[in-house]
Amino acid sequence: MYGWIFRRLPGPLWCRILTSALLIAAAVLLLMQFVFPWLNQFNPLNDSTIGGSSQP
């Protein structure tokens, strides 16, 4: 699949490598800024009972 995408990019080899790097960076940025914070609310591993209010 990645080879198919790389072959479909226009331009010489150096341009395809640069475009691929920019596409990867954009995908990582999109995931880190929007997708992962949204998914964090559904993660049960963040629910902690240590340090909660103590009852006498």
Secondary structure, DSSP 4 states (H G I P E B T S, - for coil): -HHHHHHHS-S-HHHHHHHHHHHHHHHHHHIIIIIHHHHHTT-GGG---TT-----
